[in-house]
Amino acid sequence: MPKTASLDPSRTGIAQPMASLGELLREWLPQQRWFAGKDRPVTDLRLLSMTELYPGCLHLLVQADHAPVPTPGGGTATPGGDCYQLLIGVQEHLSPRLGRALIGRAESGPFAGLTVYDALLDPRSAHLLLERLRHPGTLGPLHFHSDPAVPLPSGLAPRLLDAEQSNTSLVYGDAFILKVFRRIQPGVNPDLEVPVALAEQGCGRVPAPVAWFRTTQPQEATLGVLQPFLPDASDGWTLALHALSRGEDFTAEAHELGRATADVHLALAAAFPGGDPDGGGAMATAMTERLEAAALAVPALRPFVSGLRTAFAALVACDPGPSAQRIHGDLHLGQVLRAGREWFVIDFEGEPSRPLAERRSVHSPVRDIAGMLRSFDYAARQRRPWRPEWARRCREAYCAGYAVRAGWDPRKKHALLRAYETDRAVYEVLYEARHRPAWLPVPMAAIERLAVRGG
């Protein structure tokens, strides 16, 4: 490629590339499934780090800042912005097979006249990224690591996992899957930290990482994790929808999934000694603040705020339930896989919209349980007529299976479970309003139910 010499960061510096990329990224980023600020105008894009992975491909960390947003008190606050990981390819001409990767054509700056695209969608880039992981080492601020006990063969054909998610995943030869985190926060990502710790506990419910990469600039942060891929597995969401479409019961699977969840929680409790969680009052305050912020952003939520507050207020005097511990943090049917008769739990990143420190802190395991119960409701509402009894049976079976392994029954922690389910439904309302407005009626139906005392 005759023009790729200008990609050398030592010659372009760290500011000049944005003269070519700034306007292109400002338009392209909000269109991406994993971009968190769709409801907040981008006010500035700043280049935090740039490394040339190979000629024609740059690894970038870009900070997107946003306009002020309203706060529950009636004022405004300016978010600090979000950092995103990008692999940017630059060529004179883009192959037609990479049409969906197109970002645009640079009109000015060091890349003027060149085509800019998302290199993670390019098989060549995906192949070279795996080669970096196969040969651990350092490239500028990027550090590549692998488990020496697990050989990574060469020549594994890459393919993009074409599914809705908040990151980008590449499957290599149906043997490994690489999750490339898009939204980057300083610190060790739980999706690396937790599976490593669970592997040391001998927990077979979670695939152990075999390689990963991180950055030290501008701060230490995890960038991606490679794990074994289960080619014959199906995710829980797909299995649930198939059962619904065939009119089949799903309670046996839900019961086993409850047992698997308890297995993971027990292993997490052993791997990460528990700490003191916030008391019921502090938890109720935090949940109420999230509710009020969501109601500002989603008008449909406002008529139910008063009723939903009662679920959180009950936390002050209710049974605190099991001890706080590390949990999954974003558990639902899309985060579990069934291979044969076994359930596996994946994606320990937690809710990407929440701060990393919060996602790595201890919480009640009831939070995970509430997430899965909400997922059964989501599945049941994908078909018409809605089958609430299907969701109710799954919820009962899941909790019963959990109780067999854990030694306590989530259904007997009614106030606690209601509060966490309400908090989850509020999160879902905000998420759907921002990303999938057509799905908003699903969590709103739960909001209507949960707003009634005892719902």
N, C-alpha and C positions, 0 to 999 in steps of 0.2 A: 504494500500500500504506500504510494509515494508521499502521502501527507501525514503519516502517523508519527514522524519524528517529533512533531510539535506536541505530542502527548506527554513527553518526558517531563514529569513534575519539576525536575531540577532546572528545566529551561523555561517552563511556563509560569512557575511560581504558584502560590496557592490562591491568589485572587483572580488572575486573568481568566481562567476557564469559565467563571461565572458570566463573563461578558458574552460568551457563546451559549452557555447553558441556562442562564437565569430565566429568561422569558419562556424558553421551551419547558423547563421544569415547573414553572409557576402555573402553566396551563395543564401540564400532563399529570402532576402529582395528585391534584384533587379528584382525578378520574379513577385513581387506583383503589381497588377494594381495600387495601391495607392502610390507606391514608386516613389518619384519625381526625383531621380538622376540616371535614367537608362542610360543616355548618359555620365555619369561622374564616373570613377572608384572610388570605395570606398577605402579610404586609412586607415581609422581607425573607429572602433566602440567603443563607450564609454558608460558605464552604468551610467545614471544620477540619477535614482531613482528606488527602488525596494520595493514592498509591497506584502506580502502573502495574497491573497484574501481568500483562504481556502487551506487546505492541498492538495498539488499537483498542485496549480495554482498560478503563480506569475504575478503581474502587474508590467510592466517595462516601463521606459522611456529610450530610447536608442538614442544616438547621432551618426549619420553617417556623417563622414567627407569625402571630395572628393578631387581629384587631381586638380591642377590649371587649369583654363580654359582661352581661349583667351579673350581679351577685345577689344572694337572697335578701340582703339588707337594703337593696334598692340602688346601690352604687355600681361601680364597674371595677373589674380587675383585669389586668393584662397577663395572660398566661405566659409562661417562660418559653413556650414553643416546644416543638418536638424534633428530635434528631432521627433522620432516616438513612438507612444503608442502601446505596445504589451501586450497581455494576453497570457502567455506561460504556457502550461500544460506539466507536466513531469510525466510519468508513466513507469512502467517496460514493459508493453505491450500495444499497441494501438488497440482499437477495430477496426475491418475491416470497420465498418460504418463511421469511422473518417479518412479513408485513405487520403482524399483530404486535411486534416488538417496537415498532417505529415510535419515536418520540418527536422527531421533527428534523428540519434541516437548519443548521446554524447559519445565521445571516451576518454575524459580526464576530469579533474576537478571534482567538487563536484557531478555532475550528471552523471559521467562515467557509461556507461552501461544502462542508462535510455533513453526512447524514448521521444523526444521533439516535441510538436505540437502546432498549433494555437488554443488556447482554446476558442476563440470567435466562432469557428465552432462546438464546443461541446455543445449540448443542456443542459447538466448539468451546465456548466459554465454560459451559457446564463440565465438559471433559477436563479442561485445564484446571478448574477449581478442585476437582477430585484429585488430580495429580499433585496439587499443592498439599492436600491432606495426606496423600500416600507418602510424601517425603517431608516430614515435619521440619520446620525451620522458621526463619524470620524473613520478612520482606518489609522493610521500613517499619512502620508501627504495627504491622500485621504479624501475628504469631500463629503457626499451624501446629497442632498436636494430634497424636494418635495413640491408641492403646497398642503397645508392641505385642501383646498376646493375641491380637486379632489381625491377621493378614488382610490387606486390602488388595485384591487383584486389579491389574490394569485392564484397560479396554472395555470396561463396563459401559454399555450404551445408556446415555442419560435421557430422561424424558421428564417433562414438566408435569407435576401432579395438578391436574386442571380441576381444582375445587375451590369453593369460596373459603377463604381463610385470611387471617391477619398477617400472614407471612408468605414466603414463597418456598415451596418444597420441590426437590428434584429427586427422582427415583433412578438408581443406577442398577441396571441389569436385574431388576426385581430382587436384588440382594440387600441394598442399603437405601436409606432415604436421608437426604440432607435437608434440614430445615434452615433456611437463611432468614434470620430475623430482619424485619424491615424497620420497625420502630425500635430505636436503640436507647437504652438508659444505662448509666454508669453502674458497674457492679457485675457480679456473677448472675447470669440468667438462671432462674429456677429450673428451666428445662434442661440445663446441664447439671446443675448442682444436685437436684433431687434424684434423677435416675442413677447418677454415680453413687450416691449414698445408699440407695435402695439395692443396687447391685452388691454392694459390700455387705448388706444385710441378708443376701441370698433370696431376695424377693423376685420370683420369676414372673410376676404380673406386669413388669415394666421392662421394655427393651433397654439394655444398657448402652450408653454412648461408646462408640469405637473411635471417633475422631471429632475434633472441634477446632474452631479458630476464634481468635479474639483480637482486640486492638488495645494499644496503650495510649492512643492519641485521639481526641484530646484528653480522654480519661480511659481507665481500664473498663472494658465492656466485652461481653460475649457477643459474637457475631453470627455463629452458626454451629449446628450440632449434627453429626452423622450417626445414625443408629441402624440396627438391622431392620429390614423391611419384611413384613409378613405378607407375602404375595397372595396367599389363599384366605386371608382374613377379610371380613366385612365389618364395616363400622356399625355401631349400634343403631344409628339413625336410619341407615338403609335397611337393616334387618327389621326394625320396627315398622317402617313404612310398607315393606313387603308383607308383613303379617297383617297389617291393616287392610291392604289391598285385597288380600285373599280371605279376609274375614276370619283370620286365625287368632287364637289366644297367644299372648306373649308373656304370661305370668311365670312360666318355668324359667325363661331366659332372664326375666327381671329379678327373680329370686336369686339365681346364680350371680347376676351382676351385683346384687346387694352383698353377697358373700365376698366377691372379689374386691369391692370397695372397702369392706371392713379389713380384708387382708392387707391392702395397701395402707390404710390408716394405721393399723397396728405396726407395720414395718416403718412407717414414717415416725411414729411415736418413739420407736427404738432408735432410729437413726439420728433424730434431732430431739435432744432433751427439751421438754416443754418449758415455756416461760410463763410469766404471769400475764394473762390477757387483761384488756381493759375491763373494768367492771360493767355491770348491766347499764348503769346510768351513762357512762361514757359511750358505750356501744349504741344506746338508744339515741344519744345526741348526734353521733356520726351518721346513723341511718336517717334521722330526721333531716339533717342538713343535706344529705344526698337527695332526699325526696323533694325538698324545697327547691334545690337547684334544678332538678329535673322538671319540676312543675313550671318553672320560669321558661324553660326551653320548649316544653311540650304542653300547649294549652289544654289538650284533652285530659290531662292528668289532674288539672286543678280542682274539679268538682269532688274528687275523692281524697284530697289531702287530709282533711279532718279525720275521716274514718281510718285512713292508713296510719296516722299518727298513733292511734290506739294500740296497734300491733307493736309499735316500738316502745311505747310507754309501759307496756306490760313486762318488758325486760327488767325493769328496775326491781320488781318484787318476785319474779318467777324463779324456778329451779335453774341454776346456772348450767346444769347439764354436765357433760363430760369435760375433762380438762382440755385446755387449749393446747394445740400442737401445730406442727406444719401440716398443711393439707394440700390438695390439688389446686384449689382456688378458682377453677372454671369448669367444673365437672358437668358434663351433659352427654347425651347419646353419641354425639360426634367425636367425643374424646375417648371412646372405648372401642376396642376391636375384639371380634370373636373369631377364633381360629379353632376349628373342630368344636370341642365342648368347653374350651377355655376362654375366659375373658381377659383381655389385657388393657391396661390403662396407659394413655399416651398424653403428650402435650401438657407438661407441667408448668408452662409459662405463666399461668394465671390470667386474669383479665388484663389485657395489654393497656387498657385505659387507666389502670390504677398504678400509682408509683411503685417502683421496684422494691423499695424498702417495705412497703405494705404487703406486697405479694410474697416476700420472704419471711414475713413475721408469722407468729402463731395465731391461730384462729380456732374457733369451735369446729369440730368435724361436721356439725349440723349444717354448716354453710355448704359443704360439698353435697350433702344429702338433699338439701333444698334445691340445689342446682339440677340434680338429676330428676327430682320430682317435677320440676318445671319442664324439663325436657320431654317427659312422658306426655304432658299436656300439649306441648308444641306438636308432637307427633300426631296425637289424636285429632288435632284440628287441621291436619293437612288433607283430610278427606271429608266430603259432604255426603250424607249428613254427619255432623260432628258426633263422635262416640265418647261422651264423657265417662261412660262406665268402663270402657277399655282402659282409659288413663287411670281411673280409680283402682281397678284391679292391679294394674302394673305398679302403682304407687304402694299399694298394700303389700304386694309380693316382694318388692324391692326392700322395703323396710323390714319385713320378716326375715329375708335372707341376711340382711345386715345384722340383725339382732342375734342370729345363730352364731355368727363369728365374733361379733364385738362384745357380746354379753350384756348389752343394753339396747332397748327398743326406742328408736327415734319417735315412734308414734306416741310414746308416753311423755315426750317433752313438747307438748302441744304449743305452749306460748313461745317457746324458743324456736320451734320449727316454723310457726306462723310468721314470726318476725323476720327470720332469714329468708323465707320464701317471698315475703313482701319486698324485702330489700332487693332480692334478685329480680322480681317482676318490675320494679322501678328501673333497675339497670337495663332490663330488656326494652322497656318503653323508650328510654332515651336512645338506646342503640338502634332500634328499628326506625325511630323517627329520623335519625341521621343517615342511616345506611340503606334501609329497606322499608320505606313507608308503607308499601302494600301489606307488610306483615304486622303492622302496628295493632290491628284488631286482636291478634293472638295474645300478647301480654295484657292488653286492655281488658280482655275478658277476665283474666285472673285478678287484675286490679279491682274490678267491680266486685268480685267474690271476696277478696281479702279485705276490702274496705268495710265490710260488715263484720262487726265484733264476733270473734270466734270463727270467722270464715277461713 
